[in-house]
Amino acid sequence: MSTRVILVRHGETQWNRERRCQGFTDVPLSEVGLEQAERLSRALSHESLAAVFSSDLIRARKTAEIVARPHQLPVQVDARLRELNQGILEGQNMEGLLAHHAELLKAWMADPAHTQMPQGESLLEIQARGWAAIREIVERHPDRTMAVVAHNLLNVAVICRVLDLDLNHFRRLKQHSSAINEIEFGLHGATLIRLNDIHHLGNDHR
């Protein structure tokens, strides 16, 4: 037997569309994001889910509520599943970052794993807390299937851990809004089964 974690990214927000640093800022789903969550829910409706977990941020929590609805399950919230805390960068778009934080951007491009966001986190820190949350979920639900709704960089950091991929290469992985990933935990550790699956969105993905 094995334990499965269906790790998904929340639906789109307006800040995603505007390419703003989002992080801990509690931005709700856009109308497109709500529709994406509904399609995600339909795609996962056939799964025998034992539990649904979510970041405590509203964009993830609302996505999780929509996913959990066909299964009549409560959403269990865990703040460790939050997006990367981007500190003083939150709310800024690329133009603002280039104008005011050019040196930080250079560091982020050269060594993202260790680059600390001002008053925020590094990728190593988000990976540590995200992986601890996932491992706890797996240990509490052996041989079951769980859905976990989280965020772009949280998901990528966890998947890097599964693949033993250096976080400095995180850009090799992609997470579209409401993407589905699947991780299987068995006798030989964690195996990535599915990555950034967005078939349920048809041509409407970002």
N, C-alpha and C positions, 0 to 999 in steps of 0.2 A: 504494500500500500504506500501511497505518497500523499503529501499535503500540497494543495494548489493555492496559490495566491494570484488572483486576477487583479493586477495593479493598473489602475486607469488614471488618466489625467482629467481634470474637471473640464466642463464646457467653456466656450469662449466668453471673455468679458470685453467690455469696451476698451479697457487698458491693453488687453492683448492686441486688439485691432489697431490701437494707436502705438503699439510697440513701446509701452512705458514699463519701467521697472516696477514690478508689482509687489513681490515679496510678502511681508506681513500685512500690507495694507488690505483692508477687508472690502474688496471690490465685488459687487454682485455679478451674476451671470447676465449677459446681454440676451436679447430675444433669440438671437442665433444660438447662443450658448444653451438656452433652455430647450430649444428644438434638438440640439445635439445630444443633450442629456436624455431626452425622450427616446431618441434613436438608439442611444447606448443602452438604455433600459430594455428596449425590445430585443436588442442583440444578446443581452445576458439573461433574458427571461427564462430561457430553457435550462440554465445552470441550476444545480442543486446547491444553493448557497447556504452555508451554516451560519454566516455572519457577514455584516457589512460594516466596514470601518471607514473613517474619514478624518482628514484634517479638520480642525475647528473653524477654519476660515469659510465664510459663507459661500464662496464660489464652489468649493469642494463639498461642503455639507449639503448644499441644495442638489448638486449632482448626485450625491450618495442617496439622498432621500428619494429621488426619482428612480434610481437603480433599485433601491430596497423595496419599493412599493409593490411590485408583482409578487415578491417573496414574503410579504407581510412581516418584514424584519425591522427592528429598530436600528438606527444608525449609532454606532459606538464611536465617540469622538476621541481623538488622540492628538494633542497639540504637537507632538514630535513629528507628525506627518506634514507640518506646514512647509511652505515654500522657503527658499533661502531668504534670510533676513538681510535685506539690502540697505539697511540703515538710512543714511542721509540721501542715498540715490533714489529712494522710492518716489515714484511719480514722475521721474524725469524720462524724457525720450532720448533718442540717439543724438539729436542735435544738442541738447542740454549737456549730455555726457561729454561730447567732443569739445564743447565750449568751456566747460568748467572742471572736467575731471580727466583730461587727456593722459596724464601720467598714470593714473589708476587704470585706465583702459589698456595702456601698454602693458602694465603688470598683469592684468586679467588675461590678455591675449598670450603672454609669455608663460605664465605659471598660475593658471586659474585655481589649481588645487589648494595653493597656499595663500592666495591673495585674499586679504581680509577686507570686506566691505566696511567703509567708515561707519562706526557704531552698529555694525552688523556682523555677519558670519563669513566663514570661508566654506568652500565646497567640502573640505575634509570634515568640518563640523556638522554640516547638514547630512553628510553620509553616515556619520557615527550615530546621530540620533534617529535617522530614518531606518537604518539597518537594525538598530536595537528594537524599534517598534515592530518591524516586520518579523524579526526572530521571536519576539514575545507572542505575537499573533499566531505564528506557526506552532509554537510550543503549547499554546492553550487550546488548539484545535487540531490535534493530530488526525491525519487521514481524512480531512474534510476540505472543502473548497470555500474560500473567503474572497469577497471583493474588497479592495482597498482603494479609496478615491483620494488622490493626492495631487501633486503639482509637477510642472515640467522638470525643474532641477532636482527636486526630491526623487522623482522617478528615475531620472538619468543617473543620479548618484547611486541609488540602490542597484540598478541594473549593472553599473560599472563594477560594483562589489560582486554581484553574481558571476560576471564574466572575468573577474580578476583583471579588469582593464584600468590602467592608470587614469586617475581623474583628469590629468592634463590632456587626455584624449577624449574627454566627454563629448566634444562636438562631433564625433563620429556617430553618435546616437541622436535620434530625432524623436520628439514627442509632439504630435499634433493635438489640438484640443479634442477631448473625449476619446483619445486613443486607448486601445486595449493592449496590455502586455500580460503575459502569463508566465509565472515562475513555478516550477515544481520542486518541492523539497523531498528528497528521498535518502536512501542509505548512503549515497555517494555525494551528498551535499545538494546545492541548488543548481537547477538547470533552467535556462531561458527557453521557453517553448514558443512564445509568440512575442513580437516586438512591433509597437506602433501600428497596430491593426486598426484601420479606419474604414474598412469595407462597409460598415453599417451607415456611414455618412454619405455614401454615393459620391457624387462630384462636389458636395458642399462641405469642404474641409479647408482649414487654415492652419 
